[in-house]
Amino acid sequence: MSWVNSITAKLELEVIAIDGKTMKQSYDRNQSQKPLHIVSAWSASHQLVLGQKKVNKKSNEVTAIPALLELLEIEKSIITIDARLVSERNSSAHN
């Protein structure tokens, strides 16, 4: 990954990875509560979570991603995301 770091440093770009995770053991069977699912933005260069957005119970990551991106200053950034989460709406919203 050093070649990525050299390119992004020269271009003064930051790589931000977007990924969703289900929190282990965050469910409650007795209360019929589903596990907590969040989408996070990770700064590769700073090794830091820049922001997180909870995925609504009756939704999915695709709807949480635009809300997360709106919280961040992503100008001059390269955003990476799982291919299965890319929708036309998300990819065109932040060109």
C-alpha positions as CSV (number, residue, x, y, z in Angstrom):
1,M,0.0,0.0,0.0
2,S,3.0,2.3,0.1
3,W,2.4,3.2,-3.6
4,V,-1.1,4.4,-2.7
5,N,0.3,6.5,0.2
6,S,2.9,8.1,-2.1
7,I,0.3,9.0,-4.7
8,T,-2.2,10.4,-2.2
9,A,0.6,12.4,-0.5
10,K,1.8,14.0,-3.7
11,L,-1.7,14.9,-4.7
12,E,-2.6,16.0,-1.2
13,L,-5.5,13.5,-1.1
14,E,-6.8,11.5,1.8
15,V,-8.1,8.0,1.5
16,I,-11.4,7.4,3.4
17,A,-12.8,3.9,3.6
18,I,-16.5,3.5,4.2
19,D,-17.6,0.2,5.7
20,G,-20.5,-1.2,7.6
21,K,-20.3,-3.5,10.6
22,T,-22.8,-5.3,12.8
23,M,-21.8,-5.0,16.5
24,K,-21.2,-8.4,18.0
25,Q,-23.6,-9.3,20.9
26,S,-25.5,-6.0,20.5
27,Y,-28.8,-7.8,20.2
28,D,-31.4,-8.7,22.9
29,R,-33.5,-11.8,22.1
30,N,-35.7,-11.2,25.1
31,Q,-36.6,-7.7,23.9
32,S,-36.7,-8.8,20.2
33,Q,-34.0,-6.2,19.6
34,K,-31.9,-6.7,16.5
35,P,-28.1,-6.1,16.5
36,L,-26.7,-2.6,16.2
37,H,-25.4,-2.0,12.7
38,I,-23.2,1.1,11.9
39,V,-21.4,2.6,8.9
40,S,-18.0,4.1,9.6
41,A,-15.6,6.4,7.7
42,W,-12.0,5.4,8.3
43,S,-9.0,7.7,7.6
44,A,-6.3,5.5,6.3
45,S,-3.6,8.1,6.7
46,H,-4.5,9.0,10.3
47,Q,-5.6,5.5,11.4
48,L,-8.8,7.1,12.8
49,V,-12.5,6.8,12.6
50,L,-13.8,10.1,11.2
51,G,-17.4,9.4,11.8
52,Q,-20.1,6.8,12.2
53,K,-23.8,6.6,11.4
54,K,-26.3,4.1,12.8
55,V,-28.2,2.2,10.2
56,N,-31.9,2.6,10.9
57,K,-33.8,-0.6,11.9
58,K,-35.9,-0.8,8.7
59,S,-33.1,0.4,6.4
60,N,-29.7,-0.7,5.2
61,E,-26.2,0.7,4.7
62,V,-27.0,2.2,1.3
63,T,-29.3,4.8,2.9
64,A,-26.9,5.5,5.8
65,I,-23.8,6.2,3.6
66,P,-25.0,9.6,2.2
67,A,-25.9,10.8,5.7
68,L,-22.4,9.8,6.9
69,L,-20.7,11.6,3.9
70,E,-22.7,14.8,4.6
71,L,-21.1,14.9,8.1
72,L,-17.6,14.8,6.7
73,E,-15.4,17.3,4.8
74,I,-14.4,15.0,2.0
75,E,-13.0,17.5,-0.5
76,K,-9.7,16.3,-1.9
77,S,-10.4,12.7,-0.7
78,I,-10.6,9.4,-2.3
79,I,-13.6,7.4,-0.9
80,T,-13.5,3.7,-1.0
81,I,-16.6,1.5,-0.5
82,D,-17.7,-2.1,-0.8
83,A,-18.9,-2.6,-4.4
84,R,-22.1,-4.2,-3.1
85,L,-23.0,-0.9,-1.4
86,V,-22.5,1.4,-4.4
87,S,-25.7,2.6,-5.9
88,E,-26.1,5.1,-8.7
89,R,-27.5,7.5,-6.1
90,N,-24.4,7.3,-3.9
91,S,-21.8,7.4,-6.6
92,S,-23.3,10.4,-8.4
93,A,-24.2,12.4,-5.3
94,H,-20.5,13.2,-4.5
95,N,-18.8,13.7,-7.8
